[in-house]
Amino acid sequence: MTETHTEPTLVVDAPASAPEPEEHVLRSVLLAPVRARFWKELVYVLTVFVLGCLAVAYLFLGFGGGLYLAITVIGLPVLAGVLLGGRLWGRIYRALAKDLLGIVVAPPPPFAPASGLIGFFRSAFTDRAAWRAALFLLAQAVLGVAVGYLVLVGVAMTMFTALSPIPWALIRPTNVDENGVEHQSMVQFGGLYLDSWPKVLAFALVGALGCLALPWLLRGVCWLHGLLTIALLGATTRDRRVTELQESRRTAVEDSAATLRRLERDLHDGTQARLVTIAMALGRAEDRLAAGGDPSDLIAEARAGSKEALTELRELVRGIHPPALELGLGPALETLAARCSVPVRLRVHLPERPTPAIEAIAYFSVAELLTNVVRHARATSAWVSALPGDGRTIAVTVRDNGIGGVMTPVDGALGAGSGLSGLVARARTVDGTLTVHSPAGGPTVVTILLPLAGSR
C-alpha cells in the first residue's frame, strides 16, 4: 500500500493582488534602461570589445611570430607559451562573466604537464582547455569585436538621438542648404532639416524608443557571449566526470583506511583484551587444577569471556558486511527497523536486486540516518522506503516527524557539522546523490538515489 503525505503550503508575504501580465511587461520595458543589469551588460560589451581587439593582436602576433620562428629553436616555446596563455585569457573572461553577467562557469582542470622537456611540450600542444580557449579568442574577433563595435555604435547613436534637443538648444548648430538658406539643425535627411522644436522632439522620441529597445539588444548579445563562455571556457562533461572520479577514489581510499584503523583499534582494545583475559583465566584454572583445587569458577569466567568476545566479533563483522544482507536489502532493513528505539514503518519493493556494494551503501546509510533520528530529531515515528527509481536506480528514503532544521546541501556538499557529509561522500563513490528536505519544525526527508549496478 502506498502512503501519501499531504502537507500544507505556506505562503509568506503574499501580495494583496497580483499585477496583470500587461502591467508587468510594460513596467519591465520602461525600467530596463535604468536597471543595473543594463549598465553591467553595457560595460561587459565595451570591455570584451577592447579585450577582443587585444586578443586578435595576441593571436596574430603570438601564433604568427611562433610560426615564423618555427625554423629556430625559439619557435616551439613561443607557440607553447601562446597556447597556454589562452588559459589566462579564459580566467579573465570567466571573471567578467561572473561579475557582470552573473554567469558562473566552472574552470577546466589545471594544466598538468608530463615530466621532462619533451613531455611538457607534448602536454602543452595536446591541452584541450588551451585549444578551446584559443578558439574562444578567435570567436571574439567576430562576436566581441565586429558585433560589439556595431552594438556600441548603435548604443551611442541611440543615446545621442534621445538627448539631441539639449545640444540643439545650447550649441545652436547651423547648416546652409543649396539655396544659401541657414537652418538651425544638427541632422538632416536629404532636404529635410530638423530645425524646429516639433521636428527635434519627434527625432528625440525616436531615440527614446530606441533606448527602450537597447537593453534587449544587449541582453541578446550577452546571452551569446554567455553561451560561448560556457561552451569553450568551462569544464566539459568529461572534465567534471574525471574530477568526480578522482574525488570518489580519494573518498573511497580514505573510507577504507578509516575502516581498517577502526577495526584494528576495536580488535586491539576489545577482542584482543578479551582473549588475553580468557587465556589468563584458563592458565589460573590449570594451575589450580594441578594443585588439586576446584577451577570451576575460573572456567565459568573464561566461558563468559569467550561469549563476550564472540559478541564483539559479530558486531565487528556486522560493521563490515551485515549477515542480514545475504538475504537481500529488504530483510536487512527489517533488522534495522526492529532494532530502532523509534517506531519505524518500512516499505521495500525492489523487483531487481541491486549489487552487493549498493546494498551495503544503502544499509549503512539507513543505519546512520536512523541513528540521527533517535539522537537528534526528537521524533516519535519514522518511515523508511526502498523503491525503484528510473529503472536503473533505487531511491532510499528516510522520513521522520521530528523538529527538522537539518543543514541542507550547499554547492553539492553538506555544511560542516551536519553529520551527513560522510553519507554524501559514500553515495558519490557510486555516482549516487543525497538530498535533504528539512524545514524548521519538520518533517525531515532524506532521499538517497543509488544506481542498481554501482558506478557507471
PyMOL commands that set and color helices and strands:
alter all, ss='L'
color gray80, all
select helices_A, chain A and resi 21-34+36-71+75-101+117-125+128-163+165-171+197-233+237-290+296-320+323-327+329-339+356-377+421-428
alter helices_A, ss='H'
color red, helices_A
select strands_A, chain A and resi 175-176+182-183+188-189+192-193+344-348+382-388+393-400+433-437+444-451
alter strands_A, ss='S'
color yellow, strands_A
deselect
rebuild
show_as cartoon
